[in-house]
Amino acid sequence: MNKQTAIYIRVSTEDQRTDSQESELRRYCQLRGWTDTTAFTDKISGVTSTRPDLDRLMNDVREGKIERLVCYKLDRLGRSLTHLALILDELNRLRVPLICMSQGIDTSDDNPAGRLQLGVLMAVAEFERSMIRERTKAGLAAARERGRKLGRPAKLDKKREQILGLKGQGLGVRAISRELALPVSSVHLVLSKAA
């Protein structure tokens, strides 16, 4: 399979134009002899959690169709440090170098300075992820101390009254299970907790 050079372009609104980014990126690729290029363009805010062409690009990366990814700047790619870290980690694992043309970032194996830049970026991103984890743990602990019940409510809680009502009418476990389209084990669980 002939792999392509992916060009990722993003602007924040529909009103903004992408042609200057695209022409500079295509010229950059052409100077390096990367002629088989595919452009992925999103006209959407960087804070949006999903971007159609970025999602399509990452899918092509996972399928092994992309040899390298070229973008104008890092902030065009990741919506936050954590999001960027996830993208960089995946590109690194799949051995797809990232080249940010205007910032001189090139994570290719044959570029030691680029590998150093990637290492620094990944260390900062890992620090950020660790801080988020710590804040989350502290928030959950504080919520528990206030007596807040955490997690999703059990689906069976919604059926509890119906199960107990049918049991009160004299129905057996299997009959209740059939009536409510629930597994027998779920009916047993609710009845054992009620006993």
N, C-alpha and C positions, 0 to 999 in steps of 0.2 A: 504494500500500500504506500503510495506517495504521500508523505506528510506535508502539511501546509504550515506556513507562518500565519499565525492569527494576529490581526490588528484589532485592538479594542479601543473604541472611541466612545466617550460619554460627554454629553452636555446636560445641564440641569433642567432645562425647560424646552418645550416644543418650539419656542420662538428662536432659540439659539441655533446657529449653523455649525455643522460638523466639517465642512469642506476644508478649512485650514488645517485642522488636526489631521484629517485623513491624507491630505496631499503631503504634509510634512512626513508622516509615518510611511507612506508609500515610497517617497523619495529616499528616506533612510534605508528602507528594505532593499530598494533597487540598487543603491550604492554598495550594499553588502552581498548582492547576488541572490537575494531571496525573492525570486520572481513569482513563486506559487503562493500568493497571499489571499486570505479571506478576511473581509472586514466585518466586525460585529459592532453594531452601533445602538446605543441606548440614548434616548432623549428623556431623561428622568432624573430626579434628584438622587444624589448619592446616598441619602439616608433611607431610601426605600429598600425594604428588606429583599425584595426580589426584583430582578431586572431581566426581562425576557432574553436579550441577546447575551448578557453575561451568563445566564443559566445555560443557554444553548452552547456557548463557548466552552464552559466547564464540562458540559456533557461530551463535547467533541474531544476535549483533553482526556477525559476518562476512557473514551473509546479508542485512544491512540492515534487520532487523526491529526494532532497538532504537534509540530516539532519545536516551536518556540512561540512565545506570546510577546508582542510589542505594543506598548501603550505610551502615551505622551508623558504622563506623570503618575505617580502612585495614587494620588487622590482621585484620579479618574477611575481606578479599579476598585478600591475598597471603601466602604461607607464608614468604617471606623477602624481603629487599630486592630480590634479583635477580628472583625470581618476580613480585613486584609491579611491577618496572620493565618486565618483558616485557608484562604486562597493560596498564599505563599507556601504553606505546609503541603497542601495538595499538589501544587505544581512541583515542589521539591521532591516529594515521594514518587511522582510520576516522571521525574527527570525531564521536565519541560522548563527551560530557562525563561526568566522574565527579563525583558529589556525595557527600561523606562528611558526613552530617548532623551528628553530634556534634562534629566537628572543624572545621566551617566551611570545608571544602575544597569548591570548586566550580570545575571547570576549563572551564566554558562560555566560549565566545568573548566574550560580553559581560561577563565578570567579570575585569578585569585582575589583581586580587589572586589569584584562583584560578589564572590562567595563570602568575603568578609562582611560586606554590606548586608547581605542576606542574613548572616549570623547575628549581626547586631540587631537588625529588624526583628528577627525571630525571638531574640532574647527580650527585647522590649515588649513584644507582643505576649510572650509567655508571662512576663511580670504583670502585664495588664490583666491577663486571664486569671492569674493567681489572686490578684487584688479583688477581682469581681467575685471569685469563689469565696474568699474570706468575708466580703461584705454580705454575700448571700447567706452563708452559714450563720453569721452574727444576726442577721435579720430574722432567720428562721428560729434561732434560739430565743430571741426576744419575743417573738410571737408565741412560742410554746410557753414561755414563762407567764405571759398574759392569759394563758388558758385557751388560746386559739387552736382549734383543731385544723391540722394541715393536711393537704392532699385532696385528691378528688373524692367526692362522696361516693360511697359504694352504690353500685347500680341496684343492688338488692334492697337498699333502704327504701327505694321508691315502691317496691313490691311488698314490703313487710306487712303493711296493714291488710292487703288483699290476701296474702298467704294465711295470716292469722285469722282473718274473717272466714275463709273457706275451711280452715281446720276447726273453727268453732261451729261450723255447720255440719261437722262430722265427716268431711272428706278426708281420705287418706293421702299420704305423701304422693303417690303416683297419680292419683286423680287431680290433686292440686297442680302437679307438674304439667299434666296434659292441659288443664284448664287455662293456665297462665303461660303456656309454652316456655317453661323454664326447665333446666336440667333437674333431675331428681336430687342431685347433690346440693344444689342451691336451695331447694325447698328444705332439705334436711338441715342445712346450715342455719337458716332463719329460725326454724322451729327449735333447734338445740339452743340457740342464743336466747330465745324467748322463754325457755323452760326454767 
